[in-house]
């Protein structure tokens, strides 16, 4: 190991950030490194461990090319189908943005779903783990080369239409998805968390549940306006879970911790069914992954009462 690496364990992280986001100001670089390097005292919870007698669901890998909303943009998608699926049975739906992060060691979502479905804590549910588009203009100011910021950070209904009109019908073909918005949820991390909220905000007729981890409700492409919009708009039929950390990002685009608190205050003002959880970590999925089982129990807590009308 080099002397510089011994004195600074984040040399590789800085190098990766400069490569991925070449326009990032040096002041933000140090703050980004600090936020990414503080996962907090968290580890995957008990629901992320495989349990005896609980069969695993299937996880199928697919490739998807957008036809109209993001023409020609490609991405990977993984489809989770619960075990012991009965023919023509009605299924809940969850869509995870930055899907590979949720399938990884921070959250182990597939196992969490196996366990909660088997315990009856949530309905038998299909999950889509969607990656952001691979080619695009990157972030404002920071740069980069992907389509993630265009898809996730942009307000409006484009990403919701991409899911509803293009991706979900093709990926879930042959499966009986519940019709009620209350049985369809969106989940995401960082800009993906903003995206989850914004897509449900735009289309509450289709999505009724949101989980946002370290959501980017800041001024990247105007998302800081959402809190004011929530205050000024009659309450929509959404259930919203927000999570952030005391050491979340605080950079050129804004403070993630403050922005999440501001959105939570707006949700409280309009009497939403919401929850805000602020932990000790930074900008990561560590805290969200640690409490994911309890998050999903809260999100789906009354699913049986409305399933007859699903």
C-alpha positions in Angstrom: 0.0 0.0 0.0 1.3 3.5 -0.9 2.0 6.1 1.8 -0.7 8.3 0.4 -3.2 5.4 0.6 -2.2 4.7 4.2 -2.7 8.3 5.2 -5.9 8.7 3.2 -8.1 5.6 2.9 -10.3 7.4 0.4 -7.8 7.9 -2.4 -9.6 5.4 -4.6 -13.0 6.9 -3.8 -11.8 10.3 -4.9 -10.4 8.9 -8.1 -13.7 7.1 -8.9 -15.7 10.3 -8.2 -13.4 12.4 -10.5 -13.8 9.8 -13.2 -17.6 9.5 -12.9 -18.3 13.2 -12.2 -15.4 15.1 -13.8 -17.0 18.6 -13.2 -17.4 18.2 -9.4 -15.9 21.2 -7.6 -13.1 20.3 -5.1 -15.2 21.7 -2.2 -18.0 19.3 -3.1 -15.5 16.4 -3.5 -14.5 16.6 0.1 -18.1 16.8 1.3 -19.1 13.9 -1.1 -16.3 11.7 0.3 -17.4 12.5 3.9 -21.0 11.7 3.2 -20.2 8.5 1.4 -17.8 7.3 4.0 -20.2 7.5 7.0 -22.6 4.5 6.7 -23.3 4.8 10.5 -23.7 1.9 12.9 -25.9 -0.1 10.6 -26.0 -3.6 9.2 -28.7 -5.6 7.3 -31.5 -6.5 9.7 -32.8 -10.0 10.6 -35.3 -9.9 7.7 -32.3 -10.0 5.3 -31.2 -13.4 6.5 -32.5 -16.5 4.8 -35.0 -18.4 7.0 -35.5 -22.2 7.1 -38.7 -23.2 5.3 -39.0 -20.0 3.3 -38.5 -20.7 -0.4 -36.7 -18.1 -2.5 -38.5 -16.3 -5.3 -37.2 -16.3 -8.8 -34.9 -13.5 -10.0 -34.9 -13.1 -13.8 -32.5 -10.9 -15.7 -33.9 -8.9 -18.6 -32.6 -6.2 -21.0 -34.9 -3.3 -21.9 -34.7 -0.6 -24.6 -37.0 2.4 -24.3 -39.0 3.0 -27.4 -40.5 6.5 -27.0 -39.9 8.2 -23.6 -36.1 7.8 -23.7 -35.7 6.5 -27.3 -33.0 3.9 -27.8 -31.7 4.2 -24.2 -30.8 0.7 -22.8 -30.8 -0.7 -19.3 -30.8 -3.9 -17.3 -33.9 -4.9 -15.4 -34.4 -7.8 -12.9 -37.8 -9.3 -12.3 -38.5 -10.8 -8.9 -41.4 -13.3 -8.8 -42.4 -14.7 -5.4 -42.2 -18.4 -4.7 -45.2 -20.8 -4.9 -47.1 -18.4 -7.2 -50.6 -19.6 -7.8 -52.0 -19.4 -11.3 -53.9 -16.1 -11.9 -53.2 -14.9 -8.4 -53.3 -11.2 -7.9 -49.9 -9.6 -7.1 -48.7 -6.4 -5.5 -46.0 -4.5 -7.4 -42.8 -2.8 -6.2 -40.4 -0.9 -8.5 -36.9 -0.3 -7.2 -34.8 2.4 -8.9 -31.0 1.7 -8.9 -32.1 -1.9 -8.5 -28.7 -3.5 -8.2 -28.0 -1.5 -5.0 -31.1 -2.9 -3.4 -30.2 -6.5 -4.4 -26.7 -6.0 -3.0 -25.3 -6.5 0.5 -26.6 -3.3 1.9 -30.3 -4.3 1.7 -30.7 -7.9 0.3 -34.2 -7.0 -0.8 -35.0 -10.3 -2.5 -34.5 -12.2 0.8 -36.5 -9.5 2.7 -39.3 -9.9 0.3 -39.2 -13.7 0.6 -39.5 -13.5 4.4 -42.2 -10.8 4.6 -44.4 -12.5 2.0 -44.1 -15.9 3.7 -45.0 -14.3 7.0 -48.0 -12.5 5.6 -46.6 -9.1 6.4 -47.1 -8.0 2.8 -49.0 -9.5 -0.2 -47.3 -11.8 -2.7 -45.6 -9.1 -4.7 -43.7 -8.8 -8.0 -40.7 -6.5 -7.9 -38.8 -4.8 -10.7 -35.2 -3.8 -10.1 -34.6 -1.2 -12.7 -31.2 0.3 -13.6 -30.9 3.9 -14.9 -30.4 4.4 -18.6 -26.8 3.8 -19.7 -26.3 6.7 -22.1 -27.2 10.3 -21.5 -25.9 13.8 -20.6 -25.0 13.2 -17.0 -25.6 15.7 -14.2 -25.7 19.5 -14.4 -22.3 21.0 -13.4 -20.9 17.7 -12.2 -21.0 16.0 -15.6 -20.9 12.3 -16.3 -22.2 10.2 -19.2 -25.4 8.4 -18.0 -29.1 9.1 -18.3 -29.8 8.7 -14.6 -30.1 12.4 -13.8 -32.4 13.1 -16.7 -34.6 10.2 -15.6 -34.4 10.6 -11.8 -33.9 14.3 -11.1 -36.3 15.8 -13.6 -39.7 16.9 -12.4 -42.8 16.1 -14.5 -44.4 12.8 -15.6 -41.8 11.5 -18.1 -40.4 8.7 -15.9 -43.8 7.8 -14.6 -45.0 7.4 -18.2 -41.8 5.3 -19.0 -42.7 2.9 -16.2 -46.5 2.8 -16.8 -46.6 2.8 -20.6 -43.4 1.0 -21.5 -41.5 -1.0 -18.9 -44.0 -2.4 -16.5 -46.4 -3.9 -19.1 -43.5 -5.6 -20.9 -41.7 -6.8 -17.8 -44.8 -8.2 -16.1 -46.6 -9.7 -19.1 -48.6 -12.7 -18.1 -48.7 -11.7 -14.4 -51.9 -10.5 -12.7 -50.9 -7.2 -11.0 -53.3 -5.6 -8.5 -55.2 -2.7 -10.0 -55.4 -0.5 -6.9 -52.7 2.1 -6.6 -52.4 1.2 -2.9 -50.9 -2.1 -3.9 -48.2 -0.5 -6.1 -45.0 1.0 -4.6 -42.0 2.9 -5.8 -38.6 2.8 -4.1 -35.3 4.6 -4.6 -32.0 5.8 -3.2 -30.7 9.4 -3.6 -31.9 10.7 -7.0 -33.8 7.4 -7.2 -35.6 8.3 -4.0 -36.7 11.7 -5.5 -37.7 9.9 -8.6 -39.9 7.4 -6.6 -41.7 10.3 -4.9 -42.0 12.4 -8.0 -43.4 9.6 -10.2 -46.0 8.7 -7.6 -46.8 12.4 -7.1 -47.4 12.7 -10.8 -49.4 9.5 -11.1 -51.2 8.7 -7.8 -53.8 6.9 -9.9 -51.2 4.2 -10.6 -48.7 4.3 -7.6 -49.9 4.7 -4.0 -46.8 4.0 -1.9 -43.3 5.5 -1.8 -40.0 4.7 -0.1 -37.2 7.2 -0.4 -33.8 6.6 1.0 -31.6 9.8 1.2 -33.8 11.3 -1.4 -32.4 14.2 -3.5 -35.1 16.8 -2.9 -32.6 19.5 -3.7 -31.9 21.9 -6.7 -30.3 19.5 -9.2 -33.1 19.9 -11.8 -35.6 21.8 -9.6 -36.7 19.1 -7.1 -36.4 21.7 -4.2 -39.8 22.9 -5.5 -41.6 19.8 -4.5 -42.1 20.7 -0.8 -43.9 23.9 -1.8 -46.0 22.0 -4.3 -47.0 19.5 -1.6 -48.1 22.4 0.7 -50.2 24.1 -2.1 -51.9 21.0 -3.4 -54.7 19.1 -1.9 -53.6 15.8 -0.3 -53.0 13.0 -2.8 -53.7 9.3 -1.8 -50.0 8.5 -1.1 -48.2 6.8 1.8 -44.6 8.0 2.0 -41.6 6.8 3.9 -38.5 9.1 4.0 -35.1 8.2 5.4 -32.0 10.3 5.6 -28.9 10.8 7.8 -27.5 13.6 9.9 -24.3 13.3 7.8 -26.1 13.1 4.4 -24.8 15.2 1.5 -24.5 19.0 1.9 -23.1 20.3 -1.4 -23.6 22.8 -4.2 -27.1 21.5 -5.0 -28.3 21.7 -1.3 -28.5 19.9 2.0 -30.1 16.4 1.7 -31.0 16.3 5.4 -32.7 19.7 5.4 -34.5 19.0 2.1 -35.9 15.7 3.5 -37.0 17.5 6.7 -38.7 20.2 4.6 -40.6 17.7 2.5 -41.6 15.8 5.6 -42.9 19.1 7.1 -44.9 19.7 4.0 -46.4 16.2 4.1 -47.3 16.8 7.7 -49.0 20.1 6.8 -51.2 18.3 4.3 -52.0 15.4 6.7 -50.2 12.7 4.6 -49.7 9.2 5.9 -45.9 9.6 6.1 -42.9 8.7 8.2 -39.5 10.4 8.4 -36.5 8.5 9.8 -33.3 10.4 10.4 -30.3 8.3 11.4 -26.6 8.7 12.1 -25.3 7.8 8.7 -24.4 9.7 5.5 -25.3 9.2 1.9 -25.8 5.5 1.7 -28.3 2.6 1.8 -26.8 1.2 5.1 -29.5 2.7 7.4 -32.3 2.1 4.9 -31.2 -1.5 4.4 -30.9 -2.1 8.1 -34.5 -1.2 8.7 -36.0 -2.3 5.4 -38.1 -5.1 6.9 -39.8 -2.8 9.3 -40.1 -0.1 6.6 -42.0 -2.6 4.4 -44.2 -3.7 7.3 -45.2 -0.1 7.9 -45.7 0.5 4.2 -48.0 -2.6 3.7 -49.4 -2.7 7.2 -53.1 -2.7 6.2 -52.8 -4.6 2.9 -55.3 -7.3 3.8 -58.1 -4.9 4.5 -58.1 -3.6 0.9 -57.1 -6.6 -1.0 -60.6 -7.6 -2.0 -60.8 -4.5 -4.1 -57.3 -4.9 -5.5 
